[in-house]
Amino acid sequence: MVMAGRTARAEQVGATRELILTAAERLFAERGVYTVSNRQVSEAAGQGNNAAVGYHFGTKTDLVRAIIRKRAARIEEIRARLLAATGDSTDVRDWVDCLVRPVPEHLGALGSPTWYARFCAQVMTDPALRQVMAEEALSSPSLRQIVDGLRRSLPELPDEVRVERGDMARHLIVHVCAERERALAENTPTPRSNWADTATGLVDAVIGMWLAPVTPTPLTAPPGN
């Protein structure tokens, strides 16, 4: 009886946490992280106790991290599958596929509406929360392999340009997905008919970014030039 009671309690806690995560992801996506109070999240999650968010997750930063981790598990599975198919390729497209496709594929599997891409776009506008997202991304073994694969496939690219273009690619992926997600939620036309085709367009654009010529500057010019 005691064990059954503990199991039922654990299931209830798990269900409550899931309701809070879903409500927070939606509200943060639609309104921004810091314009939404914990009380509003609790109410949207159907919780009579306004302290439910703090009780289950702690600070708002902790809640943001929990939302990211909730999605990360499935996205990591997709990355791992793409990596297994890529092997030791030195083709830039193979590595950009691994970089770009996991999030659109995950969003497509969720059906519409979704909020995660818009949530990520909101998080990236805040320096502290953006750091949380970066920390979580760097904890991904598969993402580290993708970054290494891109480096090997672009051996002539200066390190500072590689960092710059990596940042550009990250912003492009997040905001293109967020705009498509918003359009689907509002039932307005989108450039591509599905998430897979959206990913293909993104892959093409990101490859173009990585392979674009590098104009010499004081930072990138060889010594003596």
N, C-alpha and C positions, 0 to 999 in steps of 0.2 A: 504493500500500500504506500509506504514511504517513497519507494523508488518510482511508482506510478505518479505520485504527486509531484516529485521532482521533474519527471519527464514532461508532465503536462505544463508545469511552470516554465521549463526551458522552452517548450514549443510556443507558449504564449509570449515570452520575452522575444523569441526570434521573430514571431509574426509582428509584434509591435515595432521592433527595429526595422523590419522591412517596410512597413507602412510609413515610418518616419523618413527613411531613405528615399522612398519613391516621391513622397510629398516634397521633401527638401529639394531633390533634383529638379522637379518641375518648377517650383517657385523660384529657385535660384536662376534657372534657365530663362524664365519669363520676365523676372523683375530685377535680377542682380543679387549677388550674395548679401551685401550689407544693407540693402533696403528691406530685407525680409527678417522679421524677428523670430526668435525661437517659439514664441507664443503662436505666431501665424503658422509655423510649420506644424506645431502640435495640433492646432485646430484642423488644419488641412488633412492631417493623418488620422483624425477622428479620436484624438486623445483628450479626455476631460481634464487631465493634469497638465497645466501649462509648463511645468518643469520637466516634462517627459524627455525633451530633447537633451537637456543637460544631464539628466539621470542616465540616459542610455549611451550618450556619446561624449559628453564633456563640453568643450568649447566649440564654437562655430568652425574653427580650423579643423578640429577633430572630426566634425561632421562632414566637411568637404573631403577630407582624406578618406573617410569611410565610403563615400559615394564613389570616389575614384577606384578604391580597392574592390568595390562591388562589381564594377564593370571590367576591371583589369584581368580577372581570372579568365573570363571567356575570350577577351582580346588576346591574351597570352597564348591560349590554345590555338587560335587562328594563326598567330605569328609562328608558333612552333611548327605547325603543319606546312606553312609556306617555306620556312627555313629548310625543312627536311627535303622539300622538292628542289630547292635551290642548290644545295650541296656546296661545292667549292667554286661556283661560277665566278667569273670575272666580268660578267656583263652587267653594266650599270642598271639596265631595266630590271633584271632579276632582283637586285637588292632594293630598288625603289618600289617594286611590287610588294616586297616584304614590309617596307616602311609604310606604304600608303593604304593597302587594302584591308588590314585588320579592322579598323574602326568602321569604314563604310559597310563591310560585310556584317559586322556585329549589329549595326543599326538596321540594316536590311532584314536581319533575322528577327529583330524585335517587333517589326511591323510599325504601323503609324497610328497615333503620333508617338514620337520619341522626344526626349529632352536632353540627352547626354551631350550631344555636340554643342548645343547652345549653352549648356552648363559649363563646358570646357572653355568656350569663348568668353564667358563671363569671368571665370576664374583667371584667365590669362590677362585680364585688365588690371589685376591687383598684384603688385610685386611680391607680397608675402605669400599669397595663395599660389601664384605662379611657381614660386620656389617649392611649395608642397607638391605640385604636379610634376615638377622636374625631378624631385627626390623619388617620387613613386615610379616615374618612368625609368630612372637609372637603376632601380632595383630589379628591373626586368632582364633576366639573362638573355632572352631572345633579342631584345632591342639592342643590347650591347653587341651581340653578334652581328646584327644588321649594320650598326655603325662601323664596325670593323670591316665588314664586307664592302661597304661603300668606300671606305678609305683605300682598300686594296684595289678596287676597280677604278679609282681616280688618283693614281700615284703622283701625277704632276701638279695636282691642285695645292696651292700654298695652304698651310694650316689655318691661317687667319681667314682665308676665303672659305675654307671648308666649314669653319665654325659659323661664319656669317650666313652661308647658304643653308646650313642645317637649321638655323633659326628662321630663315625665310620659309623653308619648306614646312616647318612646324606650324607657322602661322597660316600658311596657305591651306594646309590640310584641315586644320581646325575650323577656319572661317568658311571655307567652301562647304564643308559638311554642315556647319551651323546654318548657313543660308539655305541649303537644300532642306534641312530639317524644318526650318521656319516656314518655307514655302509649302511643304507638305502639310504642316499643321494648319496653315491658313487656306489650303486648297487653291493655291495659285500655281501657274505654270512653272516648270523647272526646265533647265537646258537639257538635261538627260532624263530618260524615262525610268531609270531604276538606279539603285545604289551601285550595282556592279559597273554600269556604264559611267557613273559619276567617278568611280575609282579609276577607271581607264583614262578619263580625261585628266584627272589629277596626276596620274603616273606620267602621262605625256608632258604635262606642264612642269612637273618637278624634275624630270630628266632634262628638259630644256634648260632649267635653272642650273642644274649641276654641271651641264656641259657647255654653258655659255662661256664666251671668251673672257679672259681676265685682263682688264686694262691695267697696265703697270702704274703703281702709286708708290710713294716713299715706303709703304709697308710691304708691298709685294714685289718691287723691282729687285733683280739680283744685285748683289754687292758690286760696287764699281760702276753701276749705271746711273 
